[in-house]
Amino acid sequence: MNDFSLEPLGKILVFIGLFLVVIGVIILFGSKIPYIGRLPGDIIIQRKNFTFYFPITTLILLNLLLLLISWLLRKL
């Protein structure tokens, strides 16, 4: 018979869909989460016609959170 399976593709599509939903929720409600983007260590440089924003501390915390979630999902 045919050993071709679409199951891995289905899992990838579900993961991508969940990822897009999480990004959408963050975009919708991100401004209502206190301190996100305004933590000590986040870099903001404002000039007359220019603003540079690099949320280094926020990125590190989000990276640790995603690492914890992926570790927990692997344990299941």
C-alpha positions as MATLAB code, in Angstrom:
seq = 'MNDFSLEPLGKILVFIGLFLVVIGVIILFGSKIPYIGRLPGDIIIQRKNFTFYFPITTLILLNLLLLLISWLLRKL';
ca = [
       0.000    0.000    0.000;
       0.898    3.658    0.142;
       2.974    4.689    3.186;
       2.482    8.386    2.500;
       0.899   10.148    5.500;
      -0.253   13.711    5.912;
      -0.144   13.536    9.702;
       3.169   15.440   10.088;
       1.885   18.194    7.794;
      -1.286   18.419    9.875;
       0.701   18.790   13.083;
       2.835   21.525   11.539;
      -0.244   23.413   10.331;
      -1.882   23.183   13.760;
       1.322   24.490   15.398;
       1.539   27.387   12.932;
      -2.130   28.196   13.547;
      -1.683   28.226   17.319;
       1.420   30.375   16.942;
      -0.530   32.904   14.838;
      -3.346   32.984   17.401;
      -0.867   33.686   20.218;
       0.786   36.464   18.191;
      -2.650   37.946   17.425;
      -3.636   37.946   21.104;
      -0.338   39.585   22.028;
      -0.902   42.285   19.414;
      -4.486   42.889   20.579;
      -3.828   42.942   24.314;
      -0.095   43.712   24.474;
      -0.577   47.319   25.446;
      -2.751   46.293   28.401;
      -0.057   44.034   29.918;
       1.802   46.109   32.528;
       5.575   46.591   32.278;
       5.968   44.700   28.981;
       8.379   46.781   26.929;
       9.146   49.095   29.843;
      11.371   46.893   31.959;
      14.753   47.999   33.283;
      17.259   47.213   30.550;
      14.941   47.982   27.632;
      16.636   50.517   25.390;
      14.735   53.576   24.144;
      16.541   56.387   22.321;
      14.385   59.342   21.274;
      15.547   62.182   19.089;
      13.663   64.921   17.262;
      12.496   62.833   14.265;
      13.736   59.400   15.317;
      12.919   56.799   17.951;
      14.964   53.636   18.451;
      13.381   50.996   20.655;
      15.043   47.701   21.600;
      13.298   45.771   24.414;
      16.247   43.533   25.347;
      15.013   42.601   28.843;
      11.500   41.911   27.596;
      12.893   39.695   24.825;
      14.988   37.715   27.303;
      11.972   37.125   29.553;
       9.783   36.077   26.617;
      12.536   33.749   25.417;
      12.713   32.102   28.846;
       8.924   31.734   28.899;
       8.895   30.111   25.450;
      11.756   27.834   26.496;
       9.787   26.725   29.564;
       6.652   26.080   27.480;
       8.577   24.059   24.885;
      10.288   22.059   27.650;
       6.915   21.286   29.230;
       5.446   20.251   25.872;
       8.343   17.851   25.269;
       7.717   16.218   28.646;
       4.138   15.338   27.645;
];
